[in-house]
Amino acid sequence: MIVYDLNQVIKDGGDWATLNGGTIPEILPLYGYDDTEPPFIVYSWVHANVSAEKYYQRRSIARFYVYDNNIDRMNAIVEEIKILLNVGDNLTNIKSLVPAGTDYRILYCFLMSGNPGPPLEREGFSFASVDFDVGYILL
């Protein structure tokens, strides 16, 4: 799945020594963060087709939620994700244009929206979400 490649870009490309003391935040699927220590990143993936006639061309949304109890660090991590993934069609950061063993090629990736959220009552974490539009074709 393409979101795994985007997760790898975040892990490999982030300046984690400056942002989080050298520790890469955990990147987890939407429902997998029960006892995780902050900061951590939760992702979801929404599939879409451009049109019925262009069934081989896909346009999906990769959504990343950054949870943290330090709002400055959370904002810095969000900005780092934006730098890494908001690249349009200049895909030099996303090294796996045609990842080995896959049947797709990424065409573009750009930021659609981003929203901060107040601390959640249950966990006490603040969060911010960033949504990326990812275009790709099936090979």
C-alpha positions in Angstrom: 0.0 0.0 0.0 1.3 3.5 -0.8 0.7 4.8 2.7 3.5 2.4 3.9 5.9 4.2 1.5 4.8 7.6 2.8 5.3 6.3 6.4 8.8 5.3 5.4 9.5 8.7 3.9 8.5 10.3 7.3 10.7 7.8 9.2 13.8 8.2 7.0 13.6 11.9 6.1 12.6 13.5 9.3 15.1 15.5 11.4 14.3 13.4 14.5 17.5 14.3 16.3 16.3 17.9 16.5 12.6 17.3 16.8 12.4 14.3 19.2 15.8 13.7 20.7 16.7 11.2 18.1 13.6 9.0 18.6 11.4 8.4 15.6 7.7 8.6 16.7 5.7 5.5 16.2 3.5 5.5 13.1 0.4 3.4 13.7 -2.9 2.6 11.9 -6.0 4.5 12.9 -7.1 2.1 15.7 -3.7 1.0 17.1 -2.6 3.4 19.7 -4.0 2.3 23.0 -0.9 2.6 25.3 1.5 4.5 23.1 3.7 7.2 24.6 3.7 10.6 22.9 4.6 11.8 20.4 3.1 9.4 17.9 1.5 9.5 14.5 -1.7 7.8 13.4 -2.5 7.3 9.7 -5.5 6.5 7.6 -5.9 6.0 3.9 -9.0 6.8 1.8 -9.2 5.2 -1.7 -10.8 7.0 -4.6 -10.9 6.8 -8.4 -10.6 9.8 -10.6 -13.4 8.5 -12.9 -14.9 5.2 -14.1 -13.1 5.7 -17.5 -9.8 6.1 -15.8 -10.0 3.1 -13.5 -6.1 2.7 -13.6 -5.6 6.3 -12.3 -6.2 6.7 -8.6 -6.4 9.7 -6.3 -6.4 8.9 -2.6 -6.1 10.8 0.6 -3.4 10.0 3.2 -4.4 11.4 6.5 -1.8 11.7 9.4 -2.8 12.6 13.0 0.1 13.7 15.2 -0.6 13.3 18.9 1.5 14.8 21.6 1.4 16.4 25.1 3.9 19.0 24.0 2.1 21.4 21.6 5.4 23.0 20.3 6.9 19.6 19.5 3.6 18.5 17.9 3.6 21.6 15.6 7.2 21.0 14.7 6.5 17.4 13.7 3.5 18.5 11.6 5.7 21.0 9.8 8.3 18.3 9.2 5.7 16.0 7.7 4.5 18.9 5.4 8.1 19.5 4.2 8.5 15.8 3.5 5.2 15.0 1.7 4.0 18.3 0.3 6.1 17.9 -2.9 3.6 18.2 -5.8 5.1 16.3 -8.7 8.7 16.8 -7.5 9.0 13.4 -6.0 12.7 13.4 -5.1 11.8 13.0 -1.4 9.5 10.1 -2.1 12.2 7.7 -3.4 10.0 4.8 -4.2 8.4 6.1 -7.4 7.9 2.4 -8.4 8.7 0.4 -5.3 10.0 -3.1 -5.8 7.3 -5.7 -5.8 4.4 -3.2 -6.2 2.0 -2.4 -9.1 1.7 1.3 -8.9 3.7 4.5 -9.6 3.2 7.7 -7.5 2.5 10.8 -9.7 2.1 13.5 -7.1 1.6 14.2 -3.4 0.4 17.6 -2.0 -1.1 19.0 1.1 -4.9 19.4 1.1 -5.6 20.6 4.6 -4.4 20.6 8.2 -6.3 21.1 11.4 -5.2 21.3 15.1 -7.4 19.8 17.8 -7.8 20.5 21.5 -6.5 18.0 24.1 -8.7 14.9 24.1 -10.4 14.4 27.5 -9.6 10.7 27.6 -5.9 10.8 26.7 -4.9 14.4 27.4 -3.0 14.7 24.1 -3.3 17.6 21.7 -3.5 16.5 18.1 -3.2 17.9 14.6 -4.2 16.3 11.3 -2.7 16.8 7.9 -4.3 15.5 4.7 -2.4 14.8 1.5 -3.8 14.1 -1.9 -1.8 11.3 -3.5 -2.2 10.6 -7.2 -0.9 7.3 -8.7 -1.4 4.9 -11.5 -1.7 1.2 -11.5 0.9 -0.5 -13.7 
